[in-house]
Every structure is written in structure tokens, then in C-alpha cells.
Amino acid sequence: MEKSAVQIQIKQYKKLWETVCMGSYHRLTNPMQNGWYTAWMSVSQDKKQAVESCVVIDPQANAPVLRLYLCGLLPDVVYCDGSGNKYKDAALMHGGLVLPMQKGNYPALQIVLKMIEK
């Protein structure tokens, strides 16, 4: 079971390597000012893919909605996440991406957005 989980993680890493390692890095929150979660993102050089990561450092009961304001995306473009949800760039950068409620100790979430239309 552990081997298969690691194999899946390696495949995911290989798919995202270029965006994370060669793209631009953006810190979305400052963990020193916001003590209960931290978030960052990487945007590919051509800005067709973005990878957002969020880790809840200090889970809270009745926590407020987690909304991440993304940056570095192409203007006037529609992005799609892995669930098929579509977002305009302006909505992601100015309205924010609402994250699902996270439960447990140090829950982490990673969302991959891909450009689908200009």
C-alpha cells in the first residue's frame, strides 16, 4: 500500500516539476502574521498552469472560510481545476479561491489549475 502511494506521488511530482521548479513562486500568506494556515503557489513560465498549496498549521473549531487570492495568472483567461470547476483569472485574483473545509492535524491541500480558454 505504501509503495503504491509513493508511486502516485512520484507521478504527480513529475507532472508538476516544471511548474514548481522552473515557474514563478508566489507566497500567498505570511505564516508569521497569519498563524493558522500558510499558502503558496507556483505559476508555469507560460502561465498556462498554476499549482496552489495550502497547509493548515493550527486547525480551529468554527474556522472562517479559507479564501486564497491568487496572483501571476494571465489576464482574460479561464482556468479549470481537477474537479472540472472553471474560474476566470479576475475571479481568482480579486475574489479569491474558496478552499474546502480541512479537518485533522496539519491538513494540506494542493490544487492544480490549467488554462482552458483565452
C-alpha positions in Angstrom: 0.0 0.0 0.0 2.8 2.4 0.9 4.6 1.6 -2.3 1.6 2.4 -4.5 1.1 5.7 -2.6 4.7 6.7 -3.2 4.4 5.7 -6.9 1.4 8.0 -7.3 3.2 10.8 -5.5 6.2 10.4 -7.9 3.9 10.6 -11.0 2.3 13.7 -9.6 5.7 15.3 -8.9 6.9 14.5 -12.5 3.7 16.2 -13.9 4.2 19.3 -11.8 8.0 19.5 -11.8 8.4 22.1 -14.5 5.8 24.5 -13.0 7.1 24.2 -9.4 10.8 24.2 -10.2 11.0 26.4 -13.3 7.9 28.7 -12.8 7.5 31.8 -10.7 6.9 31.3 -6.9 4.3 33.4 -5.1 3.8 33.3 -1.3 0.1 33.9 -0.8 0.2 34.3 3.0 2.8 35.2 5.7 2.8 32.4 8.3 4.3 34.8 10.8 1.3 37.2 10.6 -1.4 34.6 9.9 -0.7 31.8 12.4 -3.3 29.2 11.5 -2.5 28.5 7.8 0.1 29.2 5.1 -0.3 29.1 1.4 1.9 29.5 -1.7 1.7 28.9 -5.4 3.8 28.4 -8.5 2.9 29.5 -12.0 4.4 28.0 -15.1 6.6 30.2 -17.3 3.9 30.3 -20.0 1.2 30.9 -17.3 -0.9 28.1 -18.5 -0.7 26.1 -15.3 -0.7 27.1 -11.6 -0.2 24.9 -8.5 -1.6 26.2 -5.2 -0.6 24.6 -1.9 -2.1 25.3 1.5 -1.3 23.8 4.9 -3.4 24.5 8.0 -0.8 24.9 10.8 -3.2 25.4 13.6 -6.7 23.9 13.0 -9.5 25.8 14.7 -13.1 24.9 15.6 -15.5 27.0 13.5 -12.7 28.4 11.5 -13.5 31.1 8.9 -13.8 30.3 5.3 -10.3 29.9 3.7 -10.0 32.2 0.7 -6.8 32.4 -1.3 -6.2 35.4 -3.6 -4.0 34.1 -6.4 -1.5 36.1 -8.4 0.6 35.8 -11.5 -2.1 34.4 -13.8 -2.8 35.5 -17.4 -5.4 38.2 -17.8 -8.7 37.4 -19.6 -8.2 33.6 -19.3 -10.4 30.8 -17.9 -8.7 28.2 -15.7 -10.0 24.8 -14.7 -9.2 22.7 -11.6 -9.1 18.9 -11.4 -12.8 18.7 -10.4 -13.9 20.5 -13.6 -14.7 23.8 -11.9 -14.0 26.8 -14.2 -12.7 30.2 -12.9 -11.9 33.4 -14.7 -8.5 34.9 -13.8 -10.0 38.0 -12.3 -12.3 35.9 -10.0 -9.2 34.0 -8.7 -7.0 37.1 -8.2 -9.6 39.6 -6.9 -12.4 37.4 -5.5 -10.2 34.6 -4.3 -10.4 30.8 -4.4 -12.6 29.4 -1.6 -11.0 26.2 -0.3 -13.0 23.3 1.2 -13.0 22.9 5.0 -10.0 20.9 6.1 -10.1 18.5 9.1 -7.5 16.7 11.1 -4.0 17.6 12.2 -2.0 19.7 9.7 -4.2 19.1 6.7 -2.7 20.0 3.4 -4.4 20.8 0.1 -2.9 21.2 -3.4 -4.9 22.5 -6.3 -3.7 22.4 -9.9 -5.3 25.0 -12.3 -4.9 24.7 -16.1 -5.7 27.3 -18.7 -8.6 26.1 -20.9 -9.5 29.1 -23.0 -8.4 32.6 -23.8 
